[in-house]
Amino acid sequence: QKSKKIQIEYAGFANSDSLLGKGVTVFTRDNTQQVHFIHEGVNMWCDKAVYYEQEDFIEAYSHVIMKQGDTINMNAKYVEYSGKTQLAFASGDVVLTEPKSVLTTDTLYFDRTKQQAFYKTRGKVVRDSSGTITSQIGRYYMDSKKYQFVKDVVLVNPEYTLKTNQLDYYTENGHAYLFGPSTIVGETSTIYCERGFYDTKNDTGHFVKKSKINYENRIFEGDSMYFDRKINFASATNNIKVTDTINNSIVKGHYAEVWRAKDSVFITKRALAITVQERDSIYMHSDTIRVNGKPEHRITRAYYNAKIYKSDMSGKADSIHTDHKTGLTRLINLARFSSTDAFSTKRNPILWNVHNQMTGDTIHLISNPKTEQLDSLIVFNNAMLISKDTLGTGFNQVKGQRLIGLFKDNALYNVDIIKNAEVIYFSYDSNNELMAINKSRSGSINLKISDNQVDEIRLLNEVNGELYPESKFPENARKLRGFDWREDERPQSVDDLFKDDPPLVLPIIKGLDDYVPPEEFFDEELLQRIEDARPKDARKEDVNKAARNIPKDAVSLKYNSDLNSNGWQKIAVQIKSTKDSSPNGKKTAQIVTGTGTGDGYLNYVLNRRSKKLEWSLWLKGDGTIRISIQENGGDYTM
């Protein structure tokens, strides 16, 4: 449908100016009101206007107001408007107002056909509760009420500052979509991601691709993260890592929750806690791990089939709790399972140190947080220590109600068995010949250990026992009641901590669509409208007024999808040609609109390698081509 011409509603004075050309009228205001134009639902006021009748084109000067309906208002010092293209160009203190936001910039393009506004000379958008957004390039989609900000994007809010490469912002609901390296810096947290969503009204966010939250003393990372600023909560899914920068510890897993105000971390799905030490780090694994407490007094709790490993010490229990301030680690069997449970014995606390196996109802392991050295241990109730006889096939055993062990250089050197103590010990002579087997009972027993071997046994109080020759000591008497050699359960490496876990199936991350590059503002359709606005009888040297303020790089390259892979983006293409050189003159490829008089055709990509493209291009005649392409922020010109 052919557009109606611009109508002059009011002008104080009007006069023709032959110096400006045929059919050119200059309108000026009077003392009562401004010059007033209307066109297809838009009203425009200004102090002075030059109207080119043949082109249906207006130049509006001084205090220019453009109003579309009841919602869109634009103010500027100078505006050009074409009735044929319905494209407006505004410059000088430009202000675009809609019900939810105010945009200010130096230069603005307003395409009424597509209902889009565009700037590339830096702009700022102010929205009441969300603060201000600035960017080098911006675009406003009026139908969807969406702003698209590109390059050096900064959103400033009283609670935080957001910086990103590209931001899609919806004014109706305050939803913001982040593309490329992005940070959100608040008073108590810093968020990083390379793809994300943020609800500026409710202060919640969803972040994917290298997402990370820094909580001053904790760094929280994961494939997919949810964040709620109001309640200081964050959760993450898949490949999670929580680093305690003060206590030099790390927690890993595939689902986690962090409550900053409570100083609490919950993590599950292959949960692993690591206490990083200079000499030998400590690894703890279980179904679920919780870390609570202020930085100066953290407590780690591992629940359900918990395991612990370091090079010279490992253990298992239903639950393992570690107090990082005091250095106390407790191995516990919670009373929540029936004693008839087939796996109940596997949950009984057990500790291995070098060649020694220690078991009991509860085990306390004490270390020195400063020296990172083991100090002592206590085994409560049903305490038993077993070590394999290295010269034979038997087992040295000692048991009692309680066991107290002391460490030196992370190895046991002294063990006391207290109350109802029993011992079976294989005694050898200097030639490593078995002399006898000692089976005794006493009130308590003391063991001296040297080079990981029992060097001396002292039986104290109410001693009852004797030495038996091997031939006089039957096999079925060589194990104390409660004997359970569990060496096959012993973790020998960090990987062994996970060997009993079921296969891990990670959920597929959903919720954020892949990035789709937007079409150019000056696309083929708009450029064609601008070209069609040229008067039919215009001379070749005549300037197309509708095109004179188009950016120099506002040309369109429609290219093979391969060009858009691996982060490649078109920057600019310029083509000048006069004759068709394509085979048989067939236009079989997509059009390339250039700054010259002809068209070119991009046929297909012939080859694509790292930082290099080769393709065929068909032109109309002799001319020049300049193509600039950008990959990952670096410029490559061809």
Sequence and secondary structure as in RCSB ss.txt:
>XXXX:A:sequence
QKSKKIQIEYAGFANSDSLLGKGVTVFTRDNTQQVHFIHEGVNMWCDKAVYYEQEDFIEAYSHVIMKQGDTINMN
AKYVEYSGKTQLAFASGDVVLTEPKSVLTTDTLYFDRTKQQAFYKTRGKVVRDSSGTITSQIGRYYMDSKKYQFV
KDVVLVNPEYTLKTNQLDYYTENGHAYLFGPSTIVGETSTIYCERGFYDTKNDTGHFVKKSKINYENRIFEGDSM
YFDRKINFASATNNIKVTDTINNSIVKGHYAEVWRAKDSVFITKRALAITVQERDSIYMHSDTIRVNGKPEHRIT
RAYYNAKIYKSDMSGKADSIHTDHKTGLTRLINLARFSSTDAFSTKRNPILWNVHNQMTGDTIHLISNPKTEQLD
SLIVFNNAMLISKDTLGTGFNQVKGQRLIGLFKDNALYNVDIIKNAEVIYFSYDSNNELMAINKSRSGSINLKIS
DNQVDEIRLLNEVNGELYPESKFPENARKLRGFDWREDERPQSVDDLFKDDPPLVLPIIKGLDDYVPPEEFFDEE
LLQRIEDARPKDARKEDVNKAARNIPKDAVSLKYNSDLNSNGWQKIAVQIKSTKDSSPNGKKTAQIVTGTGTGDG
YLNYVLNRRSKKLEWSLWLKGDGTIRISIQENGGDYTM
>XXXX:A:secstr
      EEEE SEEEE GGG TTEEEEE  SS  EEEEETTEEEEESEEEEETTTTEEEEEEEEEEEETTTEEEE
EEEEEEETTT EEEEEEEEEEEETTEEEEEEEEEEETTTTEEEE S EEEEETTTEEEEESEEEEETTTTEEEEE
EEEEEE SSEEEEEEEEEEETTTTEEEEEEEEEEEESS EEEEEEEEEETTTTEEEEEEEEEEE SSEEEEEEEE
EEETTTTEEEEEEEEEEEETTTTEEEEEEEEEEETTTTEEEEEEEEEEEE  SS  EEEEEEEEEEES TTS EE
EEEEEEEEEETTEEEEEEEEEEETTTTEEEEE  TTS TT TTHHHHS EEEETTEEEE SEEEEEEETTTTEEE
EEEEEEEEEEEEE TTSS EEEEEEEEEEEEEETTEEEEEEEEEEEEEEEEEE TTS EEEEEEEEEEEEEEEEE
TTEEEEEEEESS EEEEE GGGS GGGSS TT    GGG   STGGGGTTS         SS        SS HH
HHHHHHHTS TT  TTS  GGGTTS TT  EE   GGGGGGGEEEEEEEEE SS  SGGG   SEEEE SSSSEE
EEEEEEEEETTEEEEEEE SSS EEEEEEEETTEEEE 
